[in-house]
Each structure stands twice: as C-alpha cells, then as structure tokens.
Amino acid sequence: MPEHTTIPSDTPVIRLKDIDITELSSLLNKYQLQLTLIAEDQEIPGSFWGDEEAGLIHNQVYARTDTPVHSVLHESCHYICMDTQRRLQLHTNAGGNADEENAVCYLQVLLADELSFMGRSAMMRDMDSWGYNFRLGSCHAWFEHDTRDEQQWLLNKQLILANNTPSFLLRQ
C-alpha cells in the first residue's frame, strides 16, 4: 500500500487534473481496464450520468480531467464486480442489483488506499461531498459499522482477500 500524500482539504473533490494519472492508470491496468482521456469540451462516452462523470464501455473507462477520481473508481469497480457475461456486453449501464452496488462502493473505498494521492479517508470525504447516500449518514459511518454484507459479497466473489485488501481479480 502506498504512503499517502495530502491534497488540500478545501479541494471539493479530487479530480483527474489534481493527480498523476499514471498511478491511477496503473491500478486500473491490474484489472485489465484502460483509462481513456477525452478532451475537456467533449461528451464522455459511456457516461451513465453525463456531465463530468466517468463512462464505461467494455474495458475502457472514459474520463476528462474534470472527472472526479471517485467516479473513475466507482465505474471501474462496477466492471470488477460484474460477471463475465455482463462485462462482455458492457456499454454505459453497468446494471447489477443493490448488493452489487453496495459492494462496488465498498471496493471503491478499498482501492483508494492503493493510490498515494487518495486513501480511504479522502475517498469517503469525496463520496459524501458528491452526494452518495448511506444508511448511517456518512460513508465513514457506513464503512466502519454497516458493511459486513458487502465484505462477505466481495469475499465470496474472490474480489478481496481475508485481510480486507483487493485481490486484483475480476469476478468470474
């Protein structure tokens, strides 16, 4: 796990323009994902939500420099958590059920620890700031006190190890 650098806390959310994209790309490559940057004035292909939100088509994660890192990791975690059949047909809408969506959010927090510029605290802050909704009111409270099912889901799919770190495998 890398040592984390500090991005000023007054930064609303960490965006691709705030980081060294090489490190993020390297993490995504461990999952056979490729980060593709789109020009600032272009619509992001495969973006379910539009605006600056990351897009996902097959194993390509599309983003602009104004795209938040949490959005890139969230879409990437959808790819990681879906089964092979859905992955082969993936275009824009990752689909899945509520259990998978919750596991995606959990894995996104874990993957943030693999990035020197982020870490789970910054990821949780960004998720809260962006408007993710959690039963216990904040990402931190949810992650610390209400994620046993998400952990078990990820363990069952072999996406995390028993020590609660990423396995760097795709769901089969």
OpenMM code with the backbone's topology and positions (N, CA, C; nanometers):
from openmm import Vec3, app, unit

residues = "MET PRO GLU HIS THR THR ILE PRO SER ASP THR PRO VAL ILE ARG LEU LYS ASP ILE ASP ILE THR GLU LEU SER SER LEU LEU ASN LYS TYR GLN LEU GLN LEU THR LEU ILE ALA GLU ASP GLN GLU ILE PRO GLY SER PHE TRP GLY ASP GLU GLU ALA GLY LEU ILE HIS ASN GLN VAL TYR ALA ARG THR ASP THR PRO VAL HIS SER VAL LEU HIS GLU SER CYS HIS TYR ILE CYS MET ASP THR GLN ARG ARG LEU GLN LEU HIS THR ASN ALA GLY GLY ASN ALA ASP GLU GLU ASN ALA VAL CYS TYR LEU GLN VAL LEU LEU ALA ASP GLU LEU SER PHE MET GLY ARG SER ALA MET MET ARG ASP MET ASP SER TRP GLY TYR ASN PHE ARG LEU GLY SER CYS HIS ALA TRP PHE GLU HIS ASP THR ARG ASP GLU GLN GLN TRP LEU LEU ASN LYS GLN LEU ILE LEU ALA ASN ASN THR PRO SER PHE LEU LEU ARG GLN".split()
positions = [
    Vec3(0.0840, -0.1171, 0.0000),
    Vec3(0.0000, 0.0000, 0.0000),
    Vec3(0.0893, 0.1244, 0.0000),
    Vec3(0.0622, 0.2235, -0.0860),
    Vec3(0.1485, 0.3408, -0.0926),
    Vec3(0.1307, 0.4334, 0.0271),
    Vec3(0.2335, 0.5108, 0.0535),
    Vec3(0.2216, 0.6171, 0.1529),
    Vec3(0.1397, 0.7284, 0.0882),
    Vec3(0.0475, 0.7865, 0.1641),
    Vec3(-0.0442, 0.8832, 0.1050),
    Vec3(0.0070, 1.0263, 0.1163),
    Vec3(-0.0054, 1.0988, 0.0075),
    Vec3(0.0242, 1.2407, 0.0067),
    Vec3(-0.1036, 1.3140, 0.0465),
    Vec3(-0.0919, 1.4403, 0.0749),
    Vec3(-0.2085, 1.5158, 0.1185),
    Vec3(-0.2482, 1.6163, 0.0126),
    Vec3(-0.3723, 1.6073, -0.0292),
    Vec3(-0.4310, 1.7081, -0.1170),
    Vec3(-0.5090, 1.8011, -0.0254),
    Vec3(-0.4991, 1.9325, -0.0431),
    Vec3(-0.5648, 2.0251, 0.0490),
    Vec3(-0.7115, 1.9902, 0.0737),
    Vec3(-0.7534, 1.9992, 0.1992),
    Vec3(-0.8904, 1.9613, 0.2364),
    Vec3(-0.9950, 2.0572, 0.1813),
    Vec3(-0.9541, 2.1744, 0.1330),
    Vec3(-1.0519, 2.2657, 0.0733),
    Vec3(-1.0797, 2.2311, -0.0728),
    Vec3(-1.0120, 2.1282, -0.1255),
    Vec3(-1.0416, 2.0791, -0.2594),
    Vec3(-1.1752, 2.0067, -0.2516),
    Vec3(-1.2784, 2.0555, -0.3250),
    Vec3(-1.4117, 1.9940, -0.3109),
    Vec3(-1.4110, 1.8430, -0.3333),
    Vec3(-1.3580, 1.7972, -0.4423),
    Vec3(-1.3343, 1.6552, -0.4674),
    Vec3(-1.2069, 1.6458, -0.5503),
    Vec3(-1.1373, 1.5359, -0.5375),
    Vec3(-1.0142, 1.5164, -0.6136),
    Vec3(-1.0519, 1.4759, -0.7555),
    Vec3(-1.0008, 1.5509, -0.8508),
    Vec3(-1.0291, 1.5278, -0.9927),
    Vec3(-0.9013, 1.4831, -1.0630),
    Vec3(-0.9179, 1.4299, -1.1819),
    Vec3(-0.8015, 1.3814, -1.2566),
    Vec3(-0.6983, 1.4913, -1.2770),
    Vec3(-0.7417, 1.6157, -1.2919),
    Vec3(-0.6463, 1.7251, -1.3118),
    Vec3(-0.5600, 1.7506, -1.1878),
    Vec3(-0.6000, 1.6947, -1.0707),
    Vec3(-0.5274, 1.7142, -0.9456),
    Vec3(-0.4214, 1.6078, -0.9200),
    Vec3(-0.4130, 1.5058, -1.0048),
    Vec3(-0.3301, 1.3886, -0.9746),
    Vec3(-0.2359, 1.3542, -1.0895),
    Vec3(-0.1463, 1.2599, -1.0608),
    Vec3(-0.0653, 1.1971, -1.1643),
    Vec3(-0.1475, 1.0787, -1.2167),
    Vec3(-0.1980, 1.0915, -1.3362),
    Vec3(-0.2885, 0.9915, -1.3928),
    Vec3(-0.2188, 0.8569, -1.4125),
    Vec3(-0.0883, 0.8571, -1.4225),
    Vec3(-0.0133, 0.7335, -1.4425),
    Vec3(-0.0409, 0.6328, -1.3313),
    Vec3(-0.0451, 0.6801, -1.2078),
    Vec3(-0.0688, 0.5902, -1.0946),
    Vec3(-0.2094, 0.5295, -1.1007),
    Vec3(-0.3080, 0.6105, -1.1334),
    Vec3(-0.4451, 0.5610, -1.1459),
    Vec3(-0.4545, 0.4606, -1.2607),
    Vec3(-0.3946, 0.4926, -1.3733),
    Vec3(-0.3951, 0.4014, -1.4886),
    Vec3(-0.3312, 0.2680, -1.4537),
    Vec3(-0.2230, 0.2725, -1.3795),
    Vec3(-0.1537, 0.1506, -1.3391),
    Vec3(-0.2433, 0.0628, -1.2516),
    Vec3(-0.3170, 0.1236, -1.1607),
    Vec3(-0.4104, 0.0481, -1.0771),
    Vec3(-0.5194, -0.0152, -1.1631),
    Vec3(-0.5764, 0.0608, -1.2548),
    Vec3(-0.6827, 0.0079, -1.3408),
    Vec3(-0.6313, -0.1053, -1.4298),
    Vec3(-0.5079, -0.0931, -1.4764),
    Vec3(-0.4486, -0.1981, -1.5608),
    Vec3(-0.4411, -0.3326, -1.4893),
    Vec3(-0.4307, -0.3316, -1.3575),
    Vec3(-0.4297, -0.4573, -1.2816),
    Vec3(-0.5600, -0.5333, -1.3007),
    Vec3(-0.6640, -0.4613, -1.3392),
    Vec3(-0.7963, -0.5208, -1.3636),
    Vec3(-0.8299, -0.5272, -1.5122),
    Vec3(-0.7294, -0.5143, -1.5968),
    Vec3(-0.7487, -0.5178, -1.7416),
    Vec3(-0.8340, -0.4012, -1.7922),
    Vec3(-0.8351, -0.2928, -1.7168),
    Vec3(-0.9081, -0.1720, -1.7559),
    Vec3(-0.8106, -0.0692, -1.8120),
    Vec3(-0.8587, 0.0068, -1.9101),
    Vec3(-0.7783, 0.1138, -1.9679),
    Vec3(-0.8490, 0.2467, -1.9460),
    Vec3(-0.7747, 0.3439, -1.8957),
    Vec3(-0.8272, 0.4787, -1.8773),
    Vec3(-0.8029, 0.5576, -2.0049),
    Vec3(-0.9099, 0.6117, -2.0615),
    Vec3(-0.9014, 0.6896, -2.1844),
    Vec3(-0.9473, 0.8315, -2.1551),
    Vec3(-0.8573, 0.9283, -2.1757),
    Vec3(-0.8920, 1.0684, -2.1519),
    Vec3(-0.9568, 1.1298, -2.2745),
    Vec3(-1.0611, 1.2063, -2.2492),
    Vec3(-1.1383, 1.2759, -2.3513),
    Vec3(-1.1115, 1.4261, -2.3356),
    Vec3(-1.1122, 1.4995, -2.4432),
    Vec3(-1.0910, 1.6441, -2.4377),
    Vec3(-1.1983, 1.7104, -2.3513),
    Vec3(-1.1588, 1.8184, -2.2845),
    Vec3(-1.2487, 1.8908, -2.1926),
    Vec3(-1.3833, 1.9267, -2.2532),
    Vec3(-1.3860, 1.9612, -2.3788),
    Vec3(-1.5104, 2.0088, -2.4401),
    Vec3(-1.5937, 1.8962, -2.5025),
    Vec3(-1.5543, 1.7720, -2.4781),
    Vec3(-1.6237, 1.6586, -2.5377),
    Vec3(-1.7126, 1.5881, -2.4345),
    Vec3(-1.8208, 1.5298, -2.4838),
    Vec3(-1.9060, 1.4457, -2.4007),
    Vec3(-1.8316, 1.3158, -2.3707),
    Vec3(-1.8453, 1.2651, -2.2495),
    Vec3(-1.7739, 1.1439, -2.2101),
    Vec3(-1.8513, 1.0215, -2.2585),
    Vec3(-1.7911, 0.9417, -2.3464),
    Vec3(-1.8585, 0.8201, -2.3941),
    Vec3(-1.8883, 0.7247, -2.2783),
    Vec3(-2.0026, 0.6607, -2.2832),
    Vec3(-2.0367, 0.5596, -2.1846),
    Vec3(-2.0710, 0.6117, -2.0473),
    Vec3(-2.0891, 0.7442, -2.0336),
    Vec3(-2.1222, 0.8012, -1.9033),
    Vec3(-2.2712, 0.7864, -1.8765),
    Vec3(-2.3053, 0.7134, -1.7735),
    Vec3(-2.4453, 0.6915, -1.7374),
    Vec3(-2.5100, 0.8205, -1.6889),
    Vec3(-2.4350, 0.9001, -1.6122),
    Vec3(-2.4895, 1.0218, -1.5515),
    Vec3(-2.4617, 1.1471, -1.6323),
    Vec3(-2.3704, 1.1414, -1.7281),
    Vec3(-2.3383, 1.2599, -1.8084),
    Vec3(-2.2467, 1.3548, -1.7327),
    Vec3(-2.2438, 1.4797, -1.7792),
    Vec3(-2.1561, 1.5833, -1.7239),
    Vec3(-2.0128, 1.5319, -1.7158),
    Vec3(-1.9496, 1.5464, -1.5997),
    Vec3(-1.8098, 1.5045, -1.5867),
    Vec3(-1.7932, 1.3635, -1.5316),
    Vec3(-1.9017, 1.2906, -1.5165),
    Vec3(-1.8958, 1.1539, -1.4631),
    Vec3(-1.8277, 1.0585, -1.5623),
    Vec3(-1.7483, 0.9671, -1.5077),
    Vec3(-1.6757, 0.8695, -1.5890),
    Vec3(-1.7722, 0.7823, -1.6693),
    Vec3(-1.7239, 0.7340, -1.7817),
    Vec3(-1.8010, 0.6443, -1.8665),
    Vec3(-1.7346, 0.5084, -1.8748),
    Vec3(-1.8141, 0.4078, -1.9110),
    Vec3(-1.7648, 0.2709, -1.9137),
    Vec3(-1.8221, 0.1993, -2.0354),
    Vec3(-1.7323, 0.1564, -2.1238),
    Vec3(-1.7697, 0.0753, -2.2403),
    Vec3(-1.6668, -0.0374, -2.2486),
    Vec3(-1.7164, -0.1598, -2.2332),
    Vec3(-1.6288, -0.2777, -2.2276),
    Vec3(-1.5222, -0.2558, -2.1208),
    Vec3(-1.3938, -0.2634, -2.1542),
    Vec3(-1.2904, -0.2449, -2.0523),
    Vec3(-1.2270, -0.1055, -2.0598),
    Vec3(-1.2975, -0.0121, -2.1193),
    Vec3(-1.2491, 0.1255, -2.1313),
    Vec3(-1.3230, 0.2150, -2.0320),
    Vec3(-1.2468, 0.2844, -1.9488),
    Vec3(-1.3029, 0.3848, -1.8589),
    Vec3(-1.2698, 0.5201, -1.9207),
    Vec3(-1.3735, 0.5948, -1.9546),
    Vec3(-1.3566, 0.7243, -2.0190),
    Vec3(-1.3735, 0.8357, -1.9169),
    Vec3(-1.2892, 0.9380, -1.9287),
    Vec3(-1.2947, 1.0494, -1.8350),
    Vec3(-1.2303, 1.1719, -1.8980),
    Vec3(-1.2587, 1.2857, -1.8381),
    Vec3(-1.1907, 1.4103, -1.8724),
    Vec3(-1.1095, 1.4524, -1.7498),
    Vec3(-1.0297, 1.5545, -1.7650),
    Vec3(-0.9503, 1.5990, -1.6498),
    Vec3(-1.0380, 1.6571, -1.5393),
    Vec3(-1.1629, 1.6956, -1.5704),
    Vec3(-1.2529, 1.7444, -1.4652),
    Vec3(-1.3337, 1.6316, -1.4001),
    Vec3(-1.3103, 1.5078, -1.4405),
    Vec3(-1.3799, 1.3931, -1.3824),
    Vec3(-1.3233, 1.3641, -1.2432),
    Vec3(-1.4100, 1.3464, -1.1441),
    Vec3(-1.3616, 1.3102, -1.0101),
    Vec3(-1.3016, 1.1693, -1.0089),
    Vec3(-1.1972, 1.1520, -0.9311),
    Vec3(-1.1348, 1.0206, -0.9169),
    Vec3(-1.2359, 0.9199, -0.8635),
    Vec3(-1.3220, 0.9633, -0.7698),
    Vec3(-1.4198, 0.8680, -0.7147),
    Vec3(-1.5101, 0.8129, -0.8236),
    Vec3(-1.5404, 0.8920, -0.9247),
    Vec3(-1.6250, 0.8464, -1.0349),
    Vec3(-1.5524, 0.7414, -1.1189),
    Vec3(-1.4247, 0.7646, -1.1449),
    Vec3(-1.3447, 0.6669, -1.2202),
    Vec3(-1.3380, 0.5351, -1.1435),
    Vec3(-1.3113, 0.5423, -1.0138),
    Vec3(-1.3029, 0.4190, -0.9352),
    Vec3(-1.4386, 0.3508, -0.9219),
    Vec3(-1.5445, 0.4276, -0.9095),
    Vec3(-1.6777, 0.3677, -0.8975),
    Vec3(-1.7121, 0.2882, -1.0238),
    Vec3(-1.6946, 0.3486, -1.1386),
    Vec3(-1.7249, 0.2781, -1.2634),
    Vec3(-1.6321, 0.1581, -1.2818),
    Vec3(-1.5072, 0.1737, -1.2444),
    Vec3(-1.4117, 0.0626, -1.2533),
    Vec3(-1.4544, -0.0526, -1.1637),
    Vec3(-1.5023, -0.0214, -1.0458),
    Vec3(-1.5472, -0.1257, -0.9531),
    Vec3(-1.6720, -0.1964, -1.0051),
    Vec3(-1.7556, -0.1259, -1.0793),
    Vec3(-1.8675, -0.1955, -1.1450),
    Vec3(-1.8135, -0.3026, -1.2391),
    Vec3(-1.7151, -0.2671, -1.3178),
    Vec3(-1.6541, -0.3613, -1.4111),
    Vec3(-1.5954, -0.4810, -1.3360),
    Vec3(-1.5251, -0.4540, -1.2282),
    Vec3(-1.4614, -0.5584, -1.1482),
    Vec3(-1.5662, -0.6524, -1.0877),
    Vec3(-1.6774, -0.5965, -1.0417),
    Vec3(-1.7780, -0.6734, -0.9673),
    Vec3(-1.8796, -0.7456, -1.0556),
    Vec3(-1.8900, -0.7089, -1.1817),
    Vec3(-1.9897, -0.7773, -1.2658),
    Vec3(-1.9347, -0.9095, -1.3169),
    Vec3(-2.0250, -0.9988, -1.3532),
    Vec3(-1.9804, -1.1280, -1.4052),
    Vec3(-1.9314, -1.1129, -1.5500),
    Vec3(-1.8661, -1.2155, -1.5980),
    Vec3(-1.8038, -1.2129, -1.7303),
    Vec3(-1.9048, -1.1830, -1.8407),
    Vec3(-2.0219, -1.2431, -1.8354),
    Vec3(-2.1232, -1.2230, -1.9398),
    Vec3(-2.1640, -1.0764, -1.9505),
    Vec3(-2.1906, -1.0116, -1.8374),
    Vec3(-2.2262, -0.8688, -1.8405),
    Vec3(-2.1085, -0.7841, -1.8865),
    Vec3(-1.9885, -0.8218, -1.8451),
    Vec3(-1.8696, -0.7468, -1.8835),
    Vec3(-1.8517, -0.7459, -2.0351),
    Vec3(-1.8806, -0.8580, -2.1002),
    Vec3(-1.8652, -0.8681, -2.2457),
    Vec3(-1.9617, -0.7774, -2.3214),
    Vec3(-2.0758, -0.7470, -2.2618),
    Vec3(-2.1777, -0.6644, -2.3277),
    Vec3(-2.1863, -0.5232, -2.2705),
    Vec3(-2.0942, -0.4874, -2.1854),
    Vec3(-2.0998, -0.3616, -2.1117),
    Vec3(-2.0923, -0.2392, -2.2037),
    Vec3(-2.1922, -0.1542, -2.1888),
    Vec3(-2.1928, -0.0253, -2.2573),
    Vec3(-2.2798, 0.0706, -2.1761),
    Vec3(-2.2155, 0.1599, -2.1025),
    Vec3(-2.2792, 0.2683, -2.0287),
    Vec3(-2.3466, 0.2253, -1.8990),
    Vec3(-2.4455, 0.1383, -1.9039),
    Vec3(-2.5195, 0.0994, -1.7843),
    Vec3(-2.4630, -0.0305, -1.7282),
    Vec3(-2.3998, -0.0210, -1.6117),
    Vec3(-2.3366, -0.1383, -1.5512),
    Vec3(-2.4381, -0.2383, -1.4988),
    Vec3(-2.5594, -0.1938, -1.4707),
    Vec3(-2.6618, -0.2853, -1.4208),
    Vec3(-2.6261, -0.3378, -1.2840),
    Vec3(-2.6702, -0.4588, -1.2531),
    Vec3(-2.6437, -0.5187, -1.1233),
    Vec3(-2.7580, -0.4918, -1.0267),
    Vec3(-2.7470, -0.5506, -0.9074),
    Vec3(-2.8504, -0.5333, -0.8061),
    Vec3(-2.7964, -0.4494, -0.6899),
    Vec3(-2.8792, -0.4294, -0.5886),
    Vec3(-2.8413, -0.3455, -0.4749),
    Vec3(-2.7199, -0.4018, -0.4008),
    Vec3(-2.7134, -0.5340, -0.3864),
    Vec3(-2.5981, -0.5939, -0.3180),
    Vec3(-2.4678, -0.5644, -0.3926),
    Vec3(-2.4732, -0.5766, -0.5241),
    Vec3(-2.3542, -0.5480, -0.6039),
    Vec3(-2.3185, -0.4000, -0.5964),
    Vec3(-2.4165, -0.3120, -0.6026),
    Vec3(-2.3905, -0.1674, -0.5935),
    Vec3(-2.3219, -0.1329, -0.4616),
    Vec3(-2.3689, -0.1913, -0.3532),
    Vec3(-2.3072, -0.1662, -0.2233),
    Vec3(-2.1646, -0.2197, -0.2195),
    Vec3(-2.1431, -0.3369, -0.2788),
    Vec3(-2.0080, -0.3937, -0.2859),
    Vec3(-1.9163, -0.3050, -0.3702),
    Vec3(-1.9699, -0.2476, -0.4763),
    Vec3(-1.8935, -0.1547, -0.5605),
    Vec3(-1.8439, -0.0374, -0.4760),
    Vec3(-1.9318, 0.0205, -0.3968),
    Vec3(-1.8927, 0.1342, -0.3116),
    Vec3(-1.7857, 0.0928, -0.2104),
    Vec3(-1.8013, -0.0245, -0.1539),
    Vec3(-1.7037, -0.0736, -0.0563),
    Vec3(-1.5671, -0.0933, -0.1223),
    Vec3(-1.5654, -0.1604, -0.2369),
    Vec3(-1.4399, -0.1851, -0.3071),
    Vec3(-1.3744, -0.0547, -0.3511),
    Vec3(-1.4538, 0.0414, -0.3901),
    Vec3(-1.4013, 0.1725, -0.4309),
    Vec3(-1.3230, 0.2364, -0.3156),
    Vec3(-1.3718, 0.2225, -0.1938),
    Vec3(-1.3002, 0.2755, -0.0773),
    Vec3(-1.1695, 0.1996, -0.0573),
    Vec3(-1.1739, 0.0671, -0.0694),
    Vec3(-1.0510, -0.0117, -0.0546),
    Vec3(-0.9475, 0.0234, -0.1609),
    Vec3(-0.9924, 0.0403, -0.2846),
    Vec3(-0.8978, 0.0728, -0.3926),
    Vec3(-0.8357, 0.2107, -0.3731),
    Vec3(-0.9054, 0.3005, -0.3091),
    Vec3(-0.8492, 0.4335, -0.2822),
    Vec3(-0.7217, 0.4227, -0.1995),
    Vec3(-0.7132, 0.3210, -0.1131),
    Vec3(-0.5920, 0.3003, -0.0336),
    Vec3(-0.4722, 0.2589, -0.1184),
    Vec3(-0.4963, 0.2160, -0.2414),
    Vec3(-0.3887, 0.1764, -0.3315),
    Vec3(-0.3286, 0.2963, -0.4052),
    Vec3(-0.3845, 0.4140, -0.3837),
    Vec3(-0.3409, 0.5350, -0.4541),
    Vec3(-0.2761, 0.6323, -0.3560),
    Vec3(-0.1531, 0.6727, -0.3840),
    Vec3(-0.0787, 0.7593, -0.2915),
    Vec3(-0.1460, 0.8943, -0.2720),
    Vec3(-0.2208, 0.9405, -0.3687),
    Vec3(-0.2834, 1.0719, -0.3607),
    Vec3(-0.4227, 1.0676, -0.2974),
    Vec3(-0.4705, 0.9514, -0.2582),
    Vec3(-0.6086, 0.9419, -0.2142),
    Vec3(-0.6206, 0.8811, -0.0750),
    Vec3(-0.6274, 0.7502, -0.0660),
    Vec3(-0.6540, 0.6844, 0.0611),
    Vec3(-0.8033, 0.6850, 0.0921),
    Vec3(-0.8432, 0.5983, 0.1836),
    Vec3(-0.9867, 0.5817, 0.2103),
    Vec3(-1.0505, 0.7054, 0.2708),
    Vec3(-0.9789, 0.7804, 0.3544),
    Vec3(-1.0396, 0.8995, 0.4156),
    Vec3(-1.0794, 1.0020, 0.3107),
    Vec3(-0.9899, 1.0276, 0.2158),
    Vec3(-1.0219, 1.1234, 0.1092),
    Vec3(-1.1337, 1.0701, 0.0210),
    Vec3(-1.1332, 0.9400, -0.0062),
    Vec3(-1.2406, 0.8816, -0.0870),
    Vec3(-1.3747, 0.8989, -0.0164),
    Vec3(-1.3794, 0.8687, 0.1116),
    Vec3(-1.5049, 0.8811, 0.1864),
    Vec3(-1.5526, 1.0264, 0.1883),
    Vec3(-1.4595, 1.1186, 0.2068),
    Vec3(-1.4939, 1.2611, 0.2046),
    Vec3(-1.5528, 1.2991, 0.0692),
    Vec3(-1.4877, 1.2536, -0.0384),
    Vec3(-1.5355, 1.2860, -0.1728),
    Vec3(-1.6724, 1.2245, -0.1998),
    Vec3(-1.6922, 1.1027, -0.1551),
    Vec3(-1.8215, 1.0368, -0.1766),
    Vec3(-1.9327, 1.1119, -0.1031),
    Vec3(-1.9060, 1.1539, 0.0204),
    Vec3(-2.0052, 1.2324, 0.0949),
    Vec3(-2.0296, 1.3672, 0.0275),
    Vec3(-1.9217, 1.4316, -0.0127),
    Vec3(-1.9322, 1.5634, -0.0756),
    Vec3(-2.0121, 1.5568, -0.2060),
    Vec3(-1.9960, 1.4477, -0.2805),
    Vec3(-2.0613, 1.4329, -0.4108),
    Vec3(-2.2090, 1.3965, -0.3984),
    Vec3(-2.2471, 1.3429, -0.2822),
    Vec3(-2.3874, 1.3120, -0.2619),
    Vec3(-2.4233, 1.1651, -0.2585),
    Vec3(-2.3236, 1.0769, -0.2467),
    Vec3(-2.3560, 0.9357, -0.2243),
    Vec3(-2.4387, 0.9299, -0.0955),
    Vec3(-2.5377, 0.8421, -0.0902),
    Vec3(-2.6229, 0.8302, 0.0279),
    Vec3(-2.5947, 0.7000, 0.1005),
    Vec3(-2.5797, 0.7090, 0.2320),
    Vec3(-2.5521, 0.5922, 0.3137),
    Vec3(-2.6505, 0.5867, 0.4304),
    Vec3(-2.6886, 0.4645, 0.4658),
    Vec3(-2.7870, 0.4429, 0.5725),
    Vec3(-2.7495, 0.5109, 0.7022),
    Vec3(-2.6224, 0.5148, 0.7342),
    Vec3(-2.5798, 0.5711, 0.8625),
    Vec3(-2.5391, 0.7178, 0.8519),
    Vec3(-2.5696, 0.7815, 0.7393),
    Vec3(-2.5491, 0.9250, 0.7259),
    Vec3(-2.4191, 0.9692, 0.6616),
    Vec3(-2.3160, 0.8866, 0.6684),
    Vec3(-2.1898, 0.9224, 0.6037),
    Vec3(-2.1228, 0.7947, 0.5548),
    Vec3(-2.0339, 0.8124, 0.4607),
    Vec3(-1.9598, 0.6976, 0.4085),
    Vec3(-1.8759, 0.6344, 0.5187),
    Vec3(-1.8116, 0.7163, 0.5997),
    Vec3(-1.7269, 0.6632, 0.7066),
    Vec3(-1.8083, 0.5786, 0.8046),
    Vec3(-1.9221, 0.6293, 0.8500),
    Vec3(-2.0060, 0.5540, 0.9444),
    Vec3(-2.0525, 0.4230, 0.8812),
    Vec3(-2.0960, 0.4311, 0.7567),
    Vec3(-2.1393, 0.3104, 0.6848),
    Vec3(-2.0253, 0.2103, 0.6749),
    Vec3(-1.9089, 0.2558, 0.6287),
    Vec3(-1.7952, 0.1673, 0.6052),
    Vec3(-1.7500, 0.1000, 0.7347),
    Vec3(-1.7471, 0.1745, 0.8433),
    Vec3(-1.6975, 0.1219, 0.9705),
    Vec3(-1.7985, 0.0348, 1.0452),
    Vec3(-1.9300, 0.0568, 1.0223),
    Vec3(-2.0294, -0.0073, 1.1084),
    Vec3(-2.1385, -0.0862, 1.0377),
    Vec3(-2.1420, -0.0851, 0.9036),
    Vec3(-2.2583, -0.1447, 0.8377),
    Vec3(-2.2233, -0.2140, 0.7064),
    Vec3(-2.1053, -0.2731, 0.6989),
    Vec3(-2.0635, -0.3286, 0.5699),
    Vec3(-2.0251, -0.4761, 0.5760),
    Vec3(-2.0723, -0.5463, 0.6748),
    Vec3(-2.0414, -0.6899, 0.6839),
    Vec3(-2.0897, -0.7647, 0.5596),
    Vec3(-2.2100, -0.7322, 0.5126),
    Vec3(-2.2645, -0.7991, 0.3936),
    Vec3(-2.1813, -0.7691, 0.2693),
    Vec3(-2.1361, -0.6446, 0.2559),
    Vec3(-2.0566, -0.6058, 0.1401),
    Vec3(-1.9220, -0.6791, 0.1410),
    Vec3(-1.8597, -0.6851, 0.2587),
    Vec3(-1.7335, -0.7590, 0.2710),
    Vec3(-1.7526, -0.9052, 0.2315),
    Vec3(-1.8589, -0.9649, 0.2826),
    Vec3(-1.8834, -1.1066, 0.2536),
    Vec3(-1.9098, -1.1277, 0.1048),
    Vec3(-1.9842, -1.0372, 0.0429),
    Vec3(-2.0119, -1.0459, -0.1009),
    Vec3(-1.8803, -1.0450, -0.1781),
    Vec3(-1.7930, -0.9508, -0.1441),
    Vec3(-1.6640, -0.9390, -0.2127),
    Vec3(-1.5742, -1.0596, -0.1856),
    Vec3(-1.5767, -1.1105, -0.0644),
    Vec3(-1.5004, -1.2329, -0.0323),
    Vec3(-1.5526, -1.3519, -0.1121),
    Vec3(-1.6845, -1.3664, -0.1172),
    Vec3(-1.7442, -1.4787, -0.1905),
    Vec3(-1.7093, -1.4753, -0.3389),
    Vec3(-1.6956, -1.3562, -0.3943),
    Vec3(-1.6619, -1.3412, -0.5369),
    Vec3(-1.5105, -1.3376, -0.5586),
    Vec3(-1.4328, -1.3532, -0.4511),
    Vec3(-1.2862, -1.3528, -0.4536),
    Vec3(-1.2279, -1.2200, -0.5019),
    Vec3(-1.2976, -1.1113, -0.4720),
    Vec3(-1.2520, -0.9792, -0.5133),
    Vec3(-1.1706, -0.9086, -0.4047),
    Vec3(-1.1835, -0.9578, -0.2810),
    Vec3(-1.0968, -0.9131, -0.1724),
    Vec3(-1.0429, -1.0373, -0.1020),
    Vec3(-0.9353, -1.0160, -0.0287),
    Vec3(-0.8730, -1.1226, 0.0491),
    Vec3(-0.9237, -1.1174, 0.1926),
    Vec3(-0.8922, -1.2181, 0.2708),
    Vec3(-0.9374, -1.2256, 0.4100),
    Vec3(-0.8877, -1.1070, 0.4936),
    Vec3(-0.7762, -1.0458, 0.4535),
    Vec3(-0.7243, -0.9298, 0.5264),
    Vec3(-0.7872, -0.7979, 0.4791),
    Vec3(-0.8938, -0.8070, 0.4010),
    Vec3(-0.9709, -0.6913, 0.3563),
    Vec3(-0.8930, -0.6005, 0.2605),
    Vec3(-0.8130, -0.6609, 0.1771),
    Vec3(-0.7413, -0.5875, 0.0727),
    Vec3(-0.7850, -0.6439, -0.0632),
    Vec3(-0.7704, -0.5647, -0.1679),
    Vec3(-0.8101, -0.6124, -0.3016),
    Vec3(-0.7296, -0.7341, -0.3450),
    Vec3(-0.7967, -0.8248, -0.4143),
    Vec3(-0.7287, -0.9428, -0.4699),
    Vec3(-0.6729, -0.9136, -0.6095),
    Vec3(-0.7198, -0.8070, -0.6719),
    Vec3(-0.6846, -0.7684, -0.8089),
    Vec3(-0.7311, -0.8717, -0.9112),
    Vec3(-0.8394, -0.9417, -0.8765),
    Vec3(-0.9051, -1.0344, -0.9683),
    Vec3(-1.0377, -0.9751, -1.0128),
    Vec3(-1.0834, -1.0173, -1.1283),
    Vec3(-1.2176, -0.9840, -1.1761),
    Vec3(-1.3136, -1.0934, -1.1327),
    Vec3(-1.4379, -1.0557, -1.1109),
    Vec3(-1.5400, -1.1564, -1.0802),
    Vec3(-1.5552, -1.2487, -1.2007),
    Vec3(-1.5657, -1.3779, -1.1742),
    Vec3(-1.5835, -1.4757, -1.2817),
    Vec3(-1.7267, -1.5161, -1.2968),
] * unit.nanometer
topology = app.Topology()
chain = topology.addChain("A")
for resn in residues:
    res = topology.addResidue(resn, chain)
    for name in ("N", "CA", "C"):
        topology.addAtom(name, app.Element.getBySymbol(name[0]), res)
